[in-house]
């Protein structure tokens, strides 16, 4: 015999079982003071060359830009790549130094739980629903 109701969602089961956190929960736990990871050599190169790719290929979509850029990056000479790779390595060393300092400070002064920003709920709204509307003849309106 077939069930008429749909299967329960996996997310609900995970939450009850203490499984994976939702995207909003993971985002809420991020510390704004934590150093950002540096871009890779490819992304440094892409930042410089994205406009040229768009100019040479008018009307190209974002995914097509990414594909074209990937092909161009793979075809670059190692000398040309070396410039971006050395910049990326320097940025990565700076990041590693900053993250060590950040972790050292975090160990000495852990963030209080209350300072973690709460995730915004997509279901909550400041507008009352149509069923929550009360008419002026309601007994609650008189004081």
Number of C-alpha atoms within 10 A of each C-alpha: 3 4 6 6 6 6 7 8 8 8 13 11 11 13 12 8 9 9 11 11 12 11 9 13 14 11 13 13 14 11 12 9 7 12 16 10 12 17 15 16 20 16 16 16 19 19 11 10 13 15 12 10 18 16 10 9 13 8 9 13 11 10 9 14 17 14 12 16 19 13 11 13 17 11 10 11 9 10 9 11 16 13 13 17 18 12 15 20 15 13 17 16 13 14 16 15 12 15 16 12 13 15 13 12 11 12 10 9 9 10 11 7 8 7 9 13 14 12 13 10 8 7 5 8 8 5 7 9 8 7 6 8 8 11 9 9 8 8 9 9 9 7 4
